[in-house]
Amino acid sequence: MEIVRSAFAAADRDDMEGILRLCDEDIVVIQPPDLPGVSREQRGHGGVLEAFSIWPEQWDDYRIELLKIAAARGAKIFVSTRTSGRGKQSGVEVSMDFSFVFTITDGKISEWRLFTQEAQALEAAGLSE
């Protein structure tokens, strides 16, 4: 879990190099299918950079609050977050909850999955009842 916490801390500092150091070179980032205009899958460090560029560039005062982190089945880590910010174009304040399932392989993040529905993330992590 410490690797994932470190990745969120690096994101909070806008430290992309710090995030990439925690990611496997062949990492797969999987976006939820219900987000329009977003590539479903990104690969490698370039994919991580692409995935991160999608969100903050659309917002002012962009923040990610870590709500919950839990060890899951196998080498998986479940995370729930609240993302908030103010739209650059509209000025409207927006807040949305996202969940993630990370897979750790050989001490690096090898898969980074984003979910808009916490129940789907819990199921993917093997934590649903």
DRENKEDREN-125547 format. One record per atom (N, C-alpha, C, CB): x, y, z; residue number from 0; atom name; residue in three letters. Coordinates in steps of 0.05 Angstrom, whole numbers, plus 5000, padded with zeros to 4 digits. Glycine has a CB too. Layout:
DRENKEDREN-125547
<node <X Y Z> NUM 'CA' 'ALA'>
...
This chain:
DRENKEDREN-125547
<node <5016 4976 5000> 0 'N' 'MET'>
<node <5000 5000 5000> 0 'CA' 'MET'>
<node <5017 5025 5000> 0 'C' 'MET'>
<node <4981 5000 5024> 0 'CB' 'MET'>
<node <5041 5023 5010> 1 'N' 'GLU'>
<node <5059 5046 5012> 1 'CA' 'GLU'>
<node <5066 5057 4984> 1 'C' 'GLU'>
<node <5084 5040 5027> 1 'CB' 'GLU'>
<node <5069 5039 4965> 2 'N' 'ILE'>
<node <5075 5048 4937> 2 'CA' 'ILE'>
<node <5053 5065 4926> 2 'C' 'ILE'>
<node <5080 5023 4919> 2 'CB' 'ILE'>
<node <5028 5057 4931> 3 'N' 'VAL'>
<node <5005 5071 4921> 3 'CA' 'VAL'>
<node <5002 5098 4936> 3 'C' 'VAL'>
<node <4979 5055 4925> 3 'CB' 'VAL'>
<node <5006 5098 4962> 4 'N' 'ARG'>
<node <5005 5123 4977> 4 'CA' 'ARG'>
<node <5026 5142 4967> 4 'C' 'ARG'>
<node <5010 5117 5008> 4 'CB' 'ARG'>
<node <5050 5132 4961> 5 'N' 'SER'>
<node <5071 5149 4950> 5 'CA' 'SER'>
<node <5064 5160 4923> 5 'C' 'SER'>
<node <5097 5133 4948> 5 'CB' 'SER'>
<node <5050 5145 4907> 6 'N' 'ALA'>
<node <5041 5155 4880> 6 'CA' 'ALA'>
<node <5022 5178 4884> 6 'C' 'ALA'>
<node <5029 5132 4864> 6 'CB' 'ALA'>
<node <5003 5175 4902> 7 'N' 'PHE'>
<node <4984 5197 4907> 7 'CA' 'PHE'>
<node <4997 5222 4919> 7 'C' 'PHE'>
<node <4961 5188 4925> 7 'CB' 'PHE'>
<node <5016 5217 4936> 8 'N' 'ALA'>
<node <5031 5240 4948> 8 'CA' 'ALA'>
<node <5047 5254 4926> 8 'C' 'ALA'>
<node <5051 5230 4970> 8 'CB' 'ALA'>
<node <5059 5239 4908> 9 'N' 'ALA'>
<node <5074 5251 4885> 9 'CA' 'ALA'>
<node <5055 5267 4867> 9 'C' 'ALA'>
<node <5089 5229 4869> 9 'CB' 'ALA'>
<node <5031 5256 4862> 10 'N' 'ALA'>
<node <5011 5270 4846> 10 'CA' 'ALA'>
<node <5003 5296 4859> 10 'C' 'ALA'>
<node <4986 5252 4841> 10 'CB' 'ALA'>
<node <5000 5296 4885> 11 'N' 'ASP'>
<node <4993 5320 4900> 11 'CA' 'ASP'>
<node <5014 5342 4898> 11 'C' 'ASP'>
<node <4988 5313 4930> 11 'CB' 'ASP'>
<node <5039 5333 4894> 12 'N' 'ARG'>
<node <5062 5352 4891> 12 'CA' 'ARG'>
<node <5067 5359 4862> 12 'C' 'ARG'>
<node <5087 5341 4904> 12 'CB' 'ARG'>
<node <5050 5348 4844> 13 'N' 'ASP'>
<node <5055 5351 4815> 13 'CA' 'ASP'>
<node <5082 5340 4807> 13 'C' 'ASP'>
<node <5053 5380 4806> 13 'CB' 'ASP'>
<node <5090 5318 4820> 14 'N' 'ASP'>
<node <5116 5305 4815> 14 'CA' 'ASP'>
<node <5113 5281 4796> 14 'C' 'ASP'>
<node <5129 5297 4842> 14 'CB' 'ASP'>
<node <5111 5286 4770> 15 'N' 'MET'>
<node <5107 5265 4751> 15 'CA' 'MET'>
<node <5131 5246 4751> 15 'C' 'MET'>
<node <5102 5276 4723> 15 'CB' 'MET'>
<node <5155 5256 4754> 16 'N' 'GLU'>
<node <5178 5238 4755> 16 'CA' 'GLU'>
<node <5176 5219 4778> 16 'C' 'GLU'>
<node <5205 5254 4757> 16 'CB' 'GLU'>
<node <5167 5229 4801> 17 'N' 'GLY'>
<node <5163 5212 4825> 17 'CA' 'GLY'>
<node <5142 5190 4819> 17 'C' 'GLY'>
<node <5154 5228 4848> 17 'CB' 'GLY'>
<node <5121 5197 4806> 18 'N' 'ILE'>
<node <5100 5177 4799> 18 'CA' 'ILE'>
<node <5112 5156 4780> 18 'C' 'ILE'>
<node <5076 5191 4786> 18 'CB' 'ILE'>
<node <5126 5165 4759> 19 'N' 'LEU'>
<node <5137 5146 4740> 19 'CA' 'LEU'>
<node <5157 5127 4752> 19 'C' 'LEU'>
<node <5150 5162 4717> 19 'CB' 'LEU'>
<node <5172 5137 4772> 20 'N' 'ARG'>
<node <5191 5119 4786> 20 'CA' 'ARG'>
<node <5177 5096 4800> 20 'C' 'ARG'>
<node <5208 5135 4807> 20 'CB' 'ARG'>
<node <5152 5100 4807> 21 'N' 'LEU'>
<node <5136 5079 4821> 21 'CA' 'LEU'>
<node <5122 5060 4802> 21 'C' 'LEU'>
<node <5116 5092 4840> 21 'CB' 'LEU'>
<node <5122 5067 4776> 22 'N' 'CYS'>
<node <5108 5052 4756> 22 'CA' 'CYS'>
<node <5127 5034 4739> 22 'C' 'CYS'>
<node <5092 5070 4737> 22 'CB' 'CYS'>
<node <5118 5010 4734> 23 'N' 'ASP'>
<node <5132 4992 4716> 23 'CA' 'ASP'>
<node <5133 5005 4688> 23 'C' 'ASP'>
<node <5118 4964 4715> 23 'CB' 'ASP'>
<node <5155 5000 4673> 24 'N' 'GLU'>
<node <5157 5012 4646> 24 'CA' 'GLU'>
<node <5135 5002 4628> 24 'C' 'GLU'>
<node <5184 5004 4635> 24 'CB' 'GLU'>
<node <5124 4979 4633> 25 'N' 'ASP'>
<node <5103 4968 4616> 25 'CA' 'ASP'>
<node <5075 4970 4629> 25 'C' 'ASP'>
<node <5108 4939 4610> 25 'CB' 'ASP'>
<node <5072 4989 4647> 26 'N' 'ILE'>
<node <5046 4993 4661> 26 'CA' 'ILE'>
<node <5023 4996 4641> 26 'C' 'ILE'>
<node <5048 5018 4679> 26 'CB' 'ILE'>
<node <5000 4986 4649> 27 'N' 'VAL'>
<node <4975 4990 4634> 27 'CA' 'VAL'>
<node <4956 5007 4651> 27 'C' 'VAL'>
<node <4962 4962 4626> 27 'CB' 'VAL'>
<node <4947 5029 4639> 28 'N' 'VAL'>
<node <4927 5046 4652> 28 'CA' 'VAL'>
<node <4901 5041 4638> 28 'C' 'VAL'>
<node <4936 5077 4652> 28 'CB' 'VAL'>
<node <4880 5033 4653> 29 'N' 'ILE'>
<node <4854 5027 4641> 29 'CA' 'ILE'>
<node <4833 5047 4651> 29 'C' 'ILE'>
<node <4846 4997 4648> 29 'CB' 'ILE'>
<node <4822 5061 4632> 30 'N' 'GLN'>
<node <4801 5081 4638> 30 'CA' 'GLN'>
<node <4773 5068 4637> 30 'C' 'GLN'>
<node <4803 5105 4619> 30 'CB' 'GLN'>
<node <4754 5079 4652> 31 'N' 'PRO'>
<node <4727 5067 4651> 31 'CA' 'PRO'>
<node <4714 5072 4624> 31 'C' 'PRO'>
<node <4710 5079 4673> 31 'CB' 'PRO'>
<node <4698 5053 4614> 32 'N' 'PRO'>
<node <4685 5057 4588> 32 'CA' 'PRO'>
<node <4664 5079 4588> 32 'C' 'PRO'>
<node <4672 5031 4580> 32 'CB' 'PRO'>
<node <4654 5087 4611> 33 'N' 'ASP'>
<node <4633 5107 4612> 33 'CA' 'ASP'>
<node <4643 5136 4612> 33 'C' 'ASP'>
<node <4616 5103 4636> 33 'CB' 'ASP'>
<node <4669 5140 4608> 34 'N' 'LEU'>
<node <4680 5167 4606> 34 'CA' 'LEU'>
<node <4683 5174 4576> 34 'C' 'LEU'>
<node <4707 5170 4621> 34 'CB' 'LEU'>
<node <4668 5193 4566> 35 'N' 'PRO'>
<node <4669 5199 4537> 35 'CA' 'PRO'>
<node <4695 5214 4530> 35 'C' 'PRO'>
<node <4645 5216 4529> 35 'CB' 'PRO'>
<node <4705 5208 4506> 36 'N' 'GLY'>
<node <4728 5222 4496> 36 'CA' 'GLY'>
<node <4754 5215 4508> 36 'C' 'GLY'>
<node <4724 5251 4499> 36 'CB' 'GLY'>
<node <4755 5192 4523> 37 'N' 'VAL'>
<node <4780 5184 4536> 37 'CA' 'VAL'>
<node <4788 5157 4525> 37 'C' 'VAL'>
<node <4776 5182 4567> 37 'CB' 'VAL'>
<node <4814 5154 4518> 38 'N' 'SER'>
<node <4823 5128 4508> 38 'CA' 'SER'>
<node <4819 5108 4530> 38 'C' 'SER'>
<node <4854 5130 4500> 38 'CB' 'SER'>
<node <4809 5085 4523> 39 'N' 'ARG'>
<node <4803 5063 4542> 39 'CA' 'ARG'>
<node <4828 5053 4556> 39 'C' 'ARG'>
<node <4789 5040 4528> 39 'CB' 'ARG'>
<node <4851 5053 4542> 40 'N' 'GLU'>
<node <4875 5041 4553> 40 'CA' 'GLU'>
<node <4900 5056 4544> 40 'C' 'GLU'>
<node <4877 5011 4545> 40 'CB' 'GLU'>
<node <4917 5062 4563> 41 'N' 'GLN'>
<node <4943 5074 4557> 41 'CA' 'GLN'>
<node <4965 5055 4567> 41 'C' 'GLN'>
<node <4946 5102 4570> 41 'CB' 'GLN'>
<node <4988 5055 4554> 42 'N' 'ARG'>
<node <5009 5036 4561> 42 'CA' 'ARG'>
<node <5036 5051 4566> 42 'C' 'ARG'>
<node <5013 5015 4540> 42 'CB' 'ARG'>
<node <5052 5040 4584> 43 'N' 'GLY'>
<node <5078 5050 4589> 43 'CA' 'GLY'>
<node <5078 5077 4603> 43 'C' 'GLY'>
<node <5094 5052 4563> 43 'CB' 'GLY'>
<node <5102 5088 4607> 44 'N' 'HIS'>
<node <5104 5114 4621> 44 'CA' 'HIS'>
<node <5090 5136 4605> 44 'C' 'HIS'>
<node <5134 5121 4625> 44 'CB' 'HIS'>
<node <5091 5134 4578> 45 'N' 'GLY'>
<node <5077 5153 4561> 45 'CA' 'GLY'>
<node <5047 5152 4566> 45 'C' 'GLY'>
<node <5084 5148 4532> 45 'CB' 'GLY'>
<node <5037 5128 4571> 46 'N' 'GLY'>
<node <5009 5125 4577> 46 'CA' 'GLY'>
<node <5001 5137 4603> 46 'C' 'GLY'>
<node <5001 5096 4577> 46 'CB' 'GLY'>
<node <5019 5135 4623> 47 'N' 'VAL'>
<node <5014 5148 4649> 47 'CA' 'VAL'>
<node <5012 5178 4646> 47 'C' 'VAL'>
<node <5036 5140 4670> 47 'CB' 'VAL'>
<node <5031 5189 4631> 48 'N' 'LEU'>
<node <5031 5218 4626> 48 'CA' 'LEU'>
<node <5006 5227 4611> 48 'C' 'LEU'>
<node <5056 5226 4609> 48 'CB' 'LEU'>
<node <4998 5211 4591> 49 'N' 'GLU'>
<node <4973 5217 4576> 49 'CA' 'GLU'>
<node <4949 5216 4595> 49 'C' 'GLU'>
<node <4969 5197 4553> 49 'CB' 'GLU'>
<node <4947 5196 4611> 50 'N' 'ALA'>
<node <4925 5193 4630> 50 'CA' 'ALA'>
<node <4923 5217 4649> 50 'C' 'ALA'>
<node <4927 5167 4646> 50 'CB' 'ALA'>
<node <4946 5225 4659> 51 'N' 'PHE'>
<node <4947 5248 4678> 51 'CA' 'PHE'>
<node <4940 5274 4664> 51 'C' 'PHE'>
<node <4974 5250 4692> 51 'CB' 'PHE'>
<node <4946 5276 4639> 52 'N' 'SER'>
<node <4941 5302 4625> 52 'CA' 'SER'>
<node <4911 5306 4620> 52 'C' 'SER'>
<node <4956 5303 4599> 52 'CB' 'SER'>
<node <4896 5284 4620> 53 'N' 'ILE'>
<node <4867 5286 4614> 53 'CA' 'ILE'>
<node <4852 5303 4634> 53 'C' 'ILE'>
<node <4854 5258 4613> 53 'CB' 'ILE'>
<node <4858 5299 4660> 54 'N' 'TRP'>
<node <4842 5311 4681> 54 'CA' 'TRP'>
<node <4851 5339 4689> 54 'C' 'TRP'>
<node <4843 5294 4705> 54 'CB' 'TRP'>
<node <4875 5344 4699> 55 'N' 'PRO'>
<node <4881 5370 4710> 55 'CA' 'PRO'>
<node <4880 5393 4690> 55 'C' 'PRO'>
<node <4909 5370 4722> 55 'CB' 'PRO'>
<node <4885 5388 4664> 56 'N' 'GLU'>
<node <4885 5410 4645> 56 'CA' 'GLU'>
<node <4857 5422 4641> 56 'C' 'GLU'>
<node <4896 5400 4619> 56 'CB' 'GLU'>
<node <4836 5408 4650> 57 'N' 'GLN'>
<node <4809 5418 4647> 57 'CA' 'GLN'>
<node <4799 5434 4671> 57 'C' 'GLN'>
<node <4790 5396 4641> 57 'CB' 'GLN'>
<node <4816 5435 4692> 58 'N' 'TRP'>
<node <4806 5446 4717> 58 'CA' 'TRP'>
<node <4826 5467 4729> 58 'C' 'TRP'>
<node <4802 5424 4737> 58 'CB' 'TRP'>
<node <4814 5485 4744> 59 'N' 'ASP'>
<node <4830 5502 4763> 59 'CA' 'ASP'>
<node <4825 5490 4790> 59 'C' 'ASP'>
<node <4821 5533 4761> 59 'CB' 'ASP'>
<node <4844 5494 4808> 60 'N' 'ASP'>
<node <4842 5483 4835> 60 'CA' 'ASP'>
<node <4836 5453 4836> 60 'C' 'ASP'>
<node <4819 5498 4851> 60 'CB' 'ASP'>
<node <4849 5438 4819> 61 'N' 'TYR'>
<node <4845 5409 4817> 61 'CA' 'TYR'>
<node <4856 5396 4841> 61 'C' 'TYR'>
<node <4857 5398 4791> 61 'CB' 'TYR'>
<node <4840 5379 4854> 62 'N' 'ARG'>
<node <4849 5365 4879> 62 'CA' 'ARG'>
<node <4840 5336 4878> 62 'C' 'ARG'>
<node <4839 5380 4904> 62 'CB' 'ARG'>
<node <4856 5319 4890> 63 'N' 'ILE'>
<node <4848 5291 4894> 63 'CA' 'ILE'>
<node <4851 5285 4924> 63 'C' 'ILE'>
<node <4865 5271 4876> 63 'CB' 'ILE'>
<node <4829 5278 4936> 64 'N' 'GLU'>
<node <4830 5271 4965> 64 'CA' 'GLU'>
<node <4828 5240 4968> 64 'C' 'GLU'>
<node <4806 5285 4980> 64 'CB' 'GLU'>
<node <4847 5229 4981> 65 'N' 'LEU'>
<node <4847 5200 4986> 65 'CA' 'LEU'>
<node <4827 5194 5008> 65 'C' 'LEU'>
<node <4876 5190 4993> 65 'CB' 'LEU'>
<node <4806 5178 5002> 66 'N' 'LEU'>
<node <4786 5172 5022> 66 'CA' 'LEU'>
<node <4791 5146 5036> 66 'C' 'LEU'>
<node <4758 5172 5009> 66 'CB' 'LEU'>
<node <4799 5125 5021> 67 'N' 'LYS'>
<node <4803 5099 5032> 67 'CA' 'LYS'>
<node <4824 5084 5015> 67 'C' 'LYS'>
<node <4776 5083 5033> 67 'CB' 'LYS'>
<node <4840 5068 5029> 68 'N' 'ILE'>
<node <4859 5051 5016> 68 'CA' 'ILE'>
<node <4859 5024 5030> 68 'C' 'ILE'>
<node <4888 5064 5015> 68 'CB' 'ILE'>
<node <4859 5003 5015> 69 'N' 'ALA'>
<node <4857 4976 5027> 69 'CA' 'ALA'>
<node <4872 4955 5010> 69 'C' 'ALA'>
<node <4828 4968 5032> 69 'CB' 'ALA'>
<node <4886 4938 5024> 70 'N' 'ALA'>
<node <4898 4915 5010> 70 'CA' 'ALA'>
<node <4875 4897 5000> 70 'C' 'ALA'>
<node <4918 4899 5028> 70 'CB' 'ALA'>
<node <4878 4886 4976> 71 'N' 'ALA'>
<node <4857 4870 4965> 71 'CA' 'ALA'>
<node <4869 4843 4958> 71 'C' 'ALA'>
<node <4845 4884 4939> 71 'CB' 'ALA'>
<node <4855 4828 4941> 72 'N' 'ARG'>
<node <4863 4801 4933> 72 'CA' 'ARG'>
<node <4889 4802 4918> 72 'C' 'ARG'>
<node <4841 4788 4915> 72 'CB' 'ARG'>
<node <4907 4784 4925> 73 'N' 'GLY'>
<node <4933 4782 4911> 73 'CA' 'GLY'>
<node <4949 4807 4915> 73 'C' 'GLY'>
<node <4928 4777 4881> 73 'CB' 'GLY'>
<node <4959 4817 4893> 74 'N' 'ALA'>
<node <4977 4841 4894> 74 'CA' 'ALA'>
<node <4961 4866 4887> 74 'C' 'ALA'>
<node <5000 4838 4875> 74 'CB' 'ALA'>
<node <4935 4866 4893> 75 'N' 'LYS'>
<node <4918 4889 4886> 75 'CA' 'LYS'>
<node <4914 4907 4910> 75 'C' 'LYS'>
<node <4892 4879 4875> 75 'CB' 'LYS'>
<node <4911 4933 4904> 76 'N' 'ILE'>
<node <4906 4954 4924> 76 'CA' 'ILE'>
<node <4881 4969 4915> 76 'C' 'ILE'>
<node <4930 4973 4928> 76 'CB' 'ILE'>
<node <4861 4972 4932> 77 'N' 'PHE'>
<node <4837 4987 4926> 77 'CA' 'PHE'>
<node <4839 5015 4938> 77 'C' 'PHE'>
<node <4811 4972 4938> 77 'CB' 'PHE'>
<node <4831 5035 4923> 78 'N' 'VAL'>
<node <4832 5063 4932> 78 'CA' 'VAL'>
<node <4806 5077 4924> 78 'C' 'VAL'>
<node <4857 5078 4920> 78 'CB' 'VAL'>
<node <4794 5092 4942> 79 'N' 'SER'>
<node <4772 5109 4935> 79 'CA' 'SER'>
<node <4781 5138 4940> 79 'C' 'SER'>
<node <4746 5103 4952> 79 'CB' 'SER'>
<node <4773 5156 4922> 80 'N' 'THR'>
<node <4781 5184 4922> 80 'CA' 'THR'>
<node <4758 5202 4917> 80 'C' 'THR'>
<node <4804 5189 4902> 80 'CB' 'THR'>
<node <4761 5227 4924> 81 'N' 'ARG'>
<node <4743 5248 4916> 81 'CA' 'ARG'>
<node <4760 5268 4900> 81 'C' 'ARG'>
<node <4729 5262 4941> 81 'CB' 'ARG'>
<node <4752 5273 4875> 82 'N' 'THR'>
<node <4766 5292 4858> 82 'CA' 'THR'>
<node <4749 5317 4856> 82 'C' 'THR'>
<node <4771 5279 4829> 82 'CB' 'THR'>
<node <4761 5340 4858> 83 'N' 'SER'>
<node <4746 5365 4856> 83 'CA' 'SER'>
<node <4762 5386 4843> 83 'C' 'SER'>
<node <4737 5374 4884> 83 'CB' 'SER'>
<node <4748 5406 4833> 84 'N' 'GLY'>
<node <4761 5428 4819> 84 'CA' 'GLY'>
<node <4740 5447 4809> 84 'C' 'GLY'>
<node <4779 5418 4797> 84 'CB' 'GLY'>
<node <4750 5468 4795> 85 'N' 'ARG'>
<node <4732 5488 4783> 85 'CA' 'ARG'>
<node <4738 5487 4753> 85 'C' 'ARG'>
<node <4736 5516 4796> 85 'CB' 'ARG'>
<node <4717 5484 4737> 86 'N' 'GLY'>
<node <4721 5482 4708> 86 'CA' 'GLY'>
<node <4734 5508 4697> 86 'C' 'GLY'>
<node <4694 5478 4695> 86 'CB' 'GLY'>
<node <4755 5504 4681> 87 'N' 'LYS'>
<node <4769 5527 4669> 87 'CA' 'LYS'>
<node <4750 5544 4652> 87 'C' 'LYS'>
<node <4793 5518 4653> 87 'CB' 'LYS'>
<node <4734 5531 4636> 88 'N' 'GLN'>
<node <4716 5545 4618> 88 'CA' 'GLN'>
<node <4692 5556 4632> 88 'C' 'GLN'>
<node <4707 5526 4596> 88 'CB' 'GLN'>
<node <4679 5540 4650> 89 'N' 'SER'>
<node <4654 5548 4662> 89 'CA' 'SER'>
<node <4657 5561 4689> 89 'C' 'SER'>
<node <4636 5523 4665> 89 'CB' 'SER'>
<node <4678 5556 4703> 90 'N' 'GLY'>
<node <4681 5566 4730> 90 'CA' 'GLY'>
<node <4664 5551 4751> 90 'C' 'GLY'>
<node <4674 5595 4731> 90 'CB' 'GLY'>
<node <4650 5530 4742> 91 'N' 'VAL'>
<node <4633 5514 4760> 91 'CA' 'VAL'>
<node <4650 5495 4777> 91 'C' 'VAL'>
<node <4612 5498 4743> 91 'CB' 'VAL'>
<node <4643 5495 4803> 92 'N' 'GLU'>
<node <4656 5476 4822> 92 'CA' 'GLU'>
<node <4644 5448 4817> 92 'C' 'GLU'>
<node <4653 5485 4851> 92 'CB' 'GLU'>
<node <4662 5428 4815> 93 'N' 'VAL'>
<node <4653 5401 4810> 93 'CA' 'VAL'>
<node <4668 5383 4829> 93 'C' 'VAL'>
<node <4658 5393 4781> 93 'CB' 'VAL'>
<node <4654 5362 4839> 94 'N' 'SER'>
<node <4666 5342 4856> 94 'CA' 'SER'>
<node <4655 5315 4847> 94 'C' 'SER'>
<node <4660 5347 4886> 94 'CB' 'SER'>
<node <4673 5295 4845> 95 'N' 'MET'>
<node <4664 5268 4837> 95 'CA' 'MET'>
<node <4682 5248 4850> 95 'C' 'MET'>
<node <4665 5265 4806> 95 'CB' 'MET'>
<node <4669 5226 4858> 96 'N' 'ASP'>
<node <4684 5204 4870> 96 'CA' 'ASP'>
<node <4694 5184 4848> 96 'C' 'ASP'>
<node <4667 5189 4891> 96 'CB' 'ASP'>
<node <4719 5176 4850> 97 'N' 'PHE'>
<node <4730 5156 4833> 97 'CA' 'PHE'>
<node <4743 5134 4850> 97 'C' 'PHE'>
<node <4751 5168 4813> 97 'CB' 'PHE'>
<node <4743 5110 4840> 98 'N' 'SER'>
<node <4757 5088 4854> 98 'CA' 'SER'>
<node <4778 5077 4835> 98 'C' 'SER'>
<node <4737 5066 4862> 98 'CB' 'SER'>
<node <4799 5066 4847> 99 'N' 'PHE'>
<node <4821 5055 4832> 99 'CA' 'PHE'>
<node <4827 5027 4842> 99 'C' 'PHE'>
<node <4846 5073 4833> 99 'CB' 'PHE'>
<node <4838 5010 4824> 100 'N' 'VAL'>
<node <4850 4985 4832> 100 'CA' 'VAL'>
<node <4878 4984 4820> 100 'C' 'VAL'>
<node <4832 4960 4824> 100 'CB' 'VAL'>
<node <4897 4982 4837> 101 'N' 'PHE'>
<node <4925 4981 4828> 101 'CA' 'PHE'>
<node <4935 4953 4831> 101 'C' 'PHE'>
<node <4943 5001 4844> 101 'CB' 'PHE'>
<node <4952 4944 4813> 102 'N' 'THR'>
<node <4965 4918 4815> 102 'CA' 'THR'>
<node <4995 4924 4818> 102 'C' 'THR'>
<node <4960 4899 4791> 102 'CB' 'THR'>
<node <5007 4912 4838> 103 'N' 'ILE'>
<node <5036 4916 4844> 103 'CA' 'ILE'>
<node <5051 4890 4835> 103 'C' 'ILE'>
<node <5041 4922 4874> 103 'CB' 'ILE'>
<node <5071 4894 4819> 104 'N' 'THR'>
<node <5088 4871 4810> 104 'CA' 'THR'>
<node <5117 4879 4814> 104 'C' 'THR'>
<node <5082 4864 4780> 104 'CB' 'THR'>
<node <5132 4863 4828> 105 'N' 'ASP'>
<node <5160 4868 4833> 105 'CA' 'ASP'>
<node <5165 4896 4844> 105 'C' 'ASP'>
<node <5176 4864 4808> 105 'CB' 'ASP'>
<node <5148 4905 4862> 106 'N' 'GLY'>
<node <5152 4931 4876> 106 'CA' 'GLY'>
<node <5144 4955 4859> 106 'C' 'GLY'>
<node <5179 4933 4884> 106 'CB' 'GLY'>
<node <5131 4951 4837> 107 'N' 'LYS'>
<node <5123 4974 4819> 107 'CA' 'LYS'>
<node <5093 4971 4812> 107 'C' 'LYS'>
<node <5140 4975 4793> 107 'CB' 'LYS'>
<node <5080 4993 4805> 108 'N' 'ILE'>
<node <5053 4992 4796> 108 'CA' 'ILE'>
<node <5053 4982 4768> 108 'C' 'ILE'>
<node <5038 5020 4799> 108 'CB' 'ILE'>
<node <5040 4959 4763> 109 'N' 'SER'>
<node <5039 4948 4736> 109 'CA' 'SER'>
<node <5012 4952 4722> 109 'C' 'SER'>
<node <5046 4918 4737> 109 'CB' 'SER'>
<node <4992 4957 4738> 110 'N' 'GLU'>
<node <4965 4962 4726> 110 'CA' 'GLU'>
<node <4951 4983 4744> 110 'C' 'GLU'>
<node <4948 4937 4724> 110 'CB' 'GLU'>
<node <4938 5002 4730> 111 'N' 'TRP'>
<node <4925 5025 4744> 111 'CA' 'TRP'>
<node <4898 5027 4731> 111 'C' 'TRP'>
<node <4942 5051 4742> 111 'CB' 'TRP'>
<node <4877 5017 4745> 112 'N' 'ARG'>
<node <4850 5018 4734> 112 'CA' 'ARG'>
<node <4833 5039 4749> 112 'C' 'ARG'>
<node <4837 4990 4737> 112 'CB' 'ARG'>
<node <4818 5055 4733> 113 'N' 'LEU'>
<node <4801 5076 4743> 113 'CA' 'LEU'>
<node <4772 5067 4740> 113 'C' 'LEU'>
<node <4806 5103 4729> 113 'CB' 'LEU'>
<node <4755 5072 4760> 114 'N' 'PHE'>
<node <4727 5065 4760> 114 'CA' 'PHE'>
<node <4710 5089 4769> 114 'C' 'PHE'>
<node <4722 5041 4778> 114 'CB' 'PHE'>
<node <4688 5093 4756> 115 'N' 'THR'>
<node <4669 5114 4764> 115 'CA' 'THR'>
<node <4649 5103 4785> 115 'C' 'THR'>
<node <4654 5125 4740> 115 'CB' 'THR'>
<node <4647 5076 4787> 116 'N' 'GLN'>
<node <4629 5063 4806> 116 'CA' 'GLN'>
<node <4645 5047 4826> 116 'C' 'GLN'>
<node <4608 5045 4791> 116 'CB' 'GLN'>
<node <4644 5054 4851> 117 'N' 'GLU'>
<node <4659 5040 4872> 117 'CA' 'GLU'>
<node <4654 5010 4872> 117 'C' 'GLU'>
<node <4654 5052 4899> 117 'CB' 'GLU'>
<node <4629 5002 4868> 118 'N' 'ALA'>
<node <4622 4974 4869> 118 'CA' 'ALA'>
<node <4637 4958 4848> 118 'C' 'ALA'>
<node <4591 4970 4864> 118 'CB' 'ALA'>
<node <4641 4970 4825> 119 'N' 'GLN'>
<node <4657 4956 4803> 119 'CA' 'GLN'>
<node <4686 4953 4812> 119 'C' 'GLN'>
<node <4655 4972 4777> 119 'CB' 'GLN'>
<node <4697 4974 4825> 120 'N' 'ALA'>
<node <4725 4972 4834> 120 'CA' 'ALA'>
<node <4728 4951 4856> 120 'C' 'ALA'>
<node <4734 5000 4844> 120 'CB' 'ALA'>
<node <4709 4951 4874> 121 'N' 'LEU'>
<node <4710 4931 4896> 121 'CA' 'LEU'>
<node <4708 4902 4884> 121 'C' 'LEU'>
<node <4686 4935 4916> 121 'CB' 'LEU'>
<node <4692 4899 4864> 122 'N' 'GLU'>
<node <4690 4872 4851> 122 'CA' 'GLU'>
<node <4717 4865 4837> 122 'C' 'GLU'>
<node <4667 4872 4830> 122 'CB' 'GLU'>
<node <4728 4885 4823> 123 'N' 'ALA'>
<node <4753 4880 4809> 123 'CA' 'ALA'>
<node <4776 4874 4828> 123 'C' 'ALA'>
<node <4761 4904 4791> 123 'CB' 'ALA'>
<node <4775 4885 4852> 124 'N' 'ALA'>
<node <4795 4881 4872> 124 'CA' 'ALA'>
<node <4790 4856 4889> 124 'C' 'ALA'>
<node <4796 4905 4891> 124 'CB' 'ALA'>
<node <4767 4843 4884> 125 'N' 'GLY'>
<node <4761 4819 4900> 125 'CA' 'GLY'>
<node <4751 4825 4928> 125 'C' 'GLY'>
<node <4785 4801 4901> 125 'CB' 'GLY'>
<node <4740 4849 4931> 126 'N' 'LEU'>
<node <4731 4857 4958> 126 'CA' 'LEU'>
<node <4700 4859 4960> 126 'C' 'LEU'>
<node <4743 4884 4965> 126 'CB' 'LEU'>
<node <4686 4853 4938> 127 'N' 'SER'>
<node <4657 4854 4940> 127 'CA' 'SER'>
<node <4646 4830 4954> 127 'C' 'SER'>
<node <4644 4857 4912> 127 'CB' 'SER'>
<node <4622 4833 4966> 128 'N' 'GLU'>
<node <4610 4811 4981> 128 'CA' 'GLU'>
<node <4590 4796 4964> 128 'C' 'GLU'>
<node <4598 4821 5006> 128 'CB' 'GLU'>
